[in-house]
Amino acid sequence: GTQRARLRTGGHGGRREGARLGDRCGLPLDRRVHESGILNMRDETLLDVRSLDIAAGARVLHRNLTFALHAGEILAIVGPSGGGKSTLMRHLIGLERPTAGQVRILDHDVHGDDMLVQHAFRPRMGVMFQTGALWSSLSIGENLMLPMRVHTRWPASEQRARARFKLALVGLSDVFDRLPAELSGGMHKRAA
C-alpha cells in the first residue's frame, strides 16, 4: 500500500520568541518572513512526494511513498538503523534518482527540471547532514557566510551581520571566529 507520513505542528510554538526577535528588527517575525517572499502562503506546498520507489541494489527501501509538507509543518522521518532514512533524504534533495515517482520542492521537479531551473531554486532550501557538515578550515562565521557569498551580492558587512544574527538565534553569539573543531557536538549541530 501507499506509505503516508505527515505531522502538523500544533499551536504556534515559538510565537513569543518570534515576537521578541521581530521587535529587535522593527517588524514582527511573521510579517518579515511573509514580506520577504520566503513563504507566500501559509498553506504553500514546500515538498510534494508522489509514488516514490527507492531501491539500494536489489533491496527495495521505499515503495509507493507519498506525502506532502506544507509551510508551517514539521515532518519527522524515523526508523531503524539501515532503514533508508538518509537514502530517502538524498533522494528528496536530488542527490540521487529514485527508481520511480516524483519529488517536487517549491513546485519544481527535483529530478526532472533542467539544471538551470534546479540551480535557481536550490538556494531556497537547506539541509543539515548528520555530522553537521561544516568546513573544518573555515571559522563558524565563514561557514555561515559561504552560501551568502555564493548566492547573493550582499556586501561582506551585511553577510557578517546576518551570520552573527543567525548565531545569536541559536545561542552561539561568541563562536563567530572559532573553528568547528573548537565546538562541542551540540554547538556544532546548532551552528550547522
ChimeraX attribute file (.defattr): number of C-alpha atoms within 10 A of each C-alpha:
attribute: neighborCount
match mode: 1-to-1
recipient: residues
	/A:1	6
	/A:2	13
	/A:3	12
	/A:4	11
	/A:5	13
	/A:6	15
	/A:7	12
	/A:8	12
	/A:9	11
	/A:10	9
	/A:11	7
	/A:12	8
	/A:13	9
	/A:14	9
	/A:15	13
	/A:16	11
	/A:17	12
	/A:18	13
	/A:19	15
	/A:20	14
	/A:21	15
	/A:22	16
	/A:23	12
	/A:24	10
	/A:25	11
	/A:26	9
	/A:27	14
	/A:28	16
	/A:29	20
	/A:30	13
	/A:31	10
	/A:32	15
	/A:33	13
	/A:34	13
	/A:35	11
	/A:36	9
	/A:37	9
	/A:38	11
	/A:39	17
	/A:40	12
	/A:41	12
	/A:42	11
	/A:43	12
	/A:44	14
	/A:45	18
	/A:46	18
	/A:47	18
	/A:48	19
	/A:49	19
	/A:50	16
	/A:51	17
	/A:52	22
	/A:53	19
	/A:54	23
	/A:55	17
	/A:56	12
	/A:57	7
	/A:58	6
	/A:59	8
	/A:60	12
	/A:61	16
	/A:62	21
	/A:63	17
	/A:64	17
	/A:65	19
	/A:66	19
	/A:67	18
	/A:68	19
	/A:69	20
	/A:70	18
	/A:71	16
	/A:72	16
	/A:73	16
	/A:74	13
	/A:75	14
	/A:76	8
	/A:77	13
	/A:78	9
	/A:79	9
	/A:80	7
	/A:81	8
	/A:82	9
	/A:83	12
	/A:84	19
	/A:85	15
	/A:86	14
	/A:87	18
	/A:88	20
	/A:89	15
	/A:90	16
	/A:91	18
	/A:92	22
	/A:93	19
	/A:94	19
	/A:95	12
	/A:96	15
	/A:97	19
	/A:98	21
	/A:99	14
	/A:100	15
	/A:101	17
	/A:102	21
	/A:103	26
	/A:104	21
	/A:105	22
	/A:106	16
	/A:107	13
	/A:108	18
	/A:109	17
	/A:110	24
	/A:111	20
	/A:112	14
	/A:113	12
	/A:114	11
	/A:115	10
	/A:116	8
	/A:117	13
	/A:118	17
	/A:119	11
	/A:120	10
	/A:121	14
	/A:122	16
	/A:123	13
	/A:124	11
	/A:125	10
	/A:126	8
	/A:127	11
	/A:128	11
	/A:129	13
	/A:130	8
	/A:131	10
	/A:132	17
	/A:133	15
	/A:134	21
	/A:135	16
	/A:136	12
	/A:137	11
	/A:138	15
	/A:139	19
	/A:140	27
	/A:141	22
	/A:142	21
	/A:143	21
	/A:144	23
	/A:145	19
	/A:146	15
	/A:147	12
	/A:148	20
	/A:149	14
	/A:150	9
	/A:151	12
	/A:152	11
	/A:153	10
	/A:154	11
	/A:155	10
	/A:156	12
	/A:157	9
	/A:158	13
	/A:159	21
	/A:160	18
	/A:161	13
	/A:162	16
	/A:163	23
	/A:164	20
	/A:165	14
	/A:166	17
	/A:167	21
	/A:168	15
	/A:169	13
	/A:170	11
	/A:171	13
	/A:172	17
	/A:173	13
	/A:174	10
	/A:175	19
	/A:176	19
	/A:177	11
	/A:178	14
	/A:179	19
	/A:180	24
	/A:181	14
	/A:182	13
	/A:183	14
	/A:184	10
	/A:185	13
	/A:186	10
	/A:187	16
	/A:188	19
	/A:189	17
	/A:190	16
	/A:191	25
	/A:192	19
